[in-house]
Amino acid sequence: MLKADVKLDTLGYFCPIPIIMTSKKIKELVPGQVLEVVSDDEGIKKDMPAWCQSTGHEMLGLEEEASDSKRVYKAFVKKAKR
């Protein structure tokens, strides 16, 4: 199980809002900190790795959970050291 320093709840939002929220939130972190982004938008499985690749932040992993007939995704992003 991955550990995060900060958690960002984007439940109920759909692409590209979770990525925009992630982009804003990660600016508040110090390099090396880990942000956990919680989303129920399946698009995050493709969008978050692509965003990390384009911004230089490190995608540490993605966890998927099923709760009450809906899926919840947890993306873990490590802020780049720059």
Secondary structure as a PSIPRED ss2 file (coil, helix, strand):
# PSIPRED VFORMAT (PSIPRED V4.0)

   1 M C   1.000  0.000  0.000
   2 L C   1.000  0.000  0.000
   3 K C   1.000  0.000  0.000
   4 A C   1.000  0.000  0.000
   5 D C   1.000  0.000  0.000
   6 V E   0.000  0.000  1.000
   7 K E   0.000  0.000  1.000
   8 L E   0.000  0.000  1.000
   9 D E   0.000  0.000  1.000
  10 T C   1.000  0.000  0.000
  11 L C   1.000  0.000  0.000
  12 G C   1.000  0.000  0.000
  13 Y C   1.000  0.000  0.000
  14 F C   1.000  0.000  0.000
  15 C C   1.000  0.000  0.000
  16 P C   1.000  0.000  0.000
  17 I H   0.000  1.000  0.000
  18 P H   0.000  1.000  0.000
  19 I H   0.000  1.000  0.000
  20 I H   0.000  1.000  0.000
  21 M H   0.000  1.000  0.000
  22 T H   0.000  1.000  0.000
  23 S H   0.000  1.000  0.000
  24 K H   0.000  1.000  0.000
  25 K H   0.000  1.000  0.000
  26 I H   0.000  1.000  0.000
  27 K C   1.000  0.000  0.000
  28 E C   1.000  0.000  0.000
  29 L C   1.000  0.000  0.000
  30 V C   1.000  0.000  0.000
  31 P C   1.000  0.000  0.000
  32 G C   1.000  0.000  0.000
  33 Q C   1.000  0.000  0.000
  34 V E   0.000  0.000  1.000
  35 L E   0.000  0.000  1.000
  36 E E   0.000  0.000  1.000
  37 V E   0.000  0.000  1.000
  38 V E   0.000  0.000  1.000
  39 S E   0.000  0.000  1.000
  40 D C   1.000  0.000  0.000
  41 D C   1.000  0.000  0.000
  42 E C   1.000  0.000  0.000
  43 G C   1.000  0.000  0.000
  44 I H   0.000  1.000  0.000
  45 K H   0.000  1.000  0.000
  46 K H   0.000  1.000  0.000
  47 D H   0.000  1.000  0.000
  48 M H   0.000  1.000  0.000
  49 P H   0.000  1.000  0.000
  50 A H   0.000  1.000  0.000
  51 W H   0.000  1.000  0.000
  52 C H   0.000  1.000  0.000
  53 Q H   0.000  1.000  0.000
  54 S H   0.000  1.000  0.000
  55 T H   0.000  1.000  0.000
  56 G C   1.000  0.000  0.000
  57 H C   1.000  0.000  0.000
  58 E E   0.000  0.000  1.000
  59 M E   0.000  0.000  1.000
  60 L E   0.000  0.000  1.000
  61 G E   0.000  0.000  1.000
  62 L E   0.000  0.000  1.000
  63 E E   0.000  0.000  1.000
  64 E E   0.000  0.000  1.000
  65 E E   0.000  0.000  1.000
  66 A E   0.000  0.000  1.000
  67 S E   0.000  0.000  1.000
  68 D C   1.000  0.000  0.000
  69 S C   1.000  0.000  0.000
  70 K E   0.000  0.000  1.000
  71 R E   0.000  0.000  1.000
  72 V E   0.000  0.000  1.000
  73 Y E   0.000  0.000  1.000
  74 K E   0.000  0.000  1.000
  75 A E   0.000  0.000  1.000
  76 F E   0.000  0.000  1.000
  77 V E   0.000  0.000  1.000
  78 K E   0.000  0.000  1.000
  79 K C   1.000  0.000  0.000
  80 A C   1.000  0.000  0.000
  81 K C   1.000  0.000  0.000
  82 R C   1.000  0.000  0.000
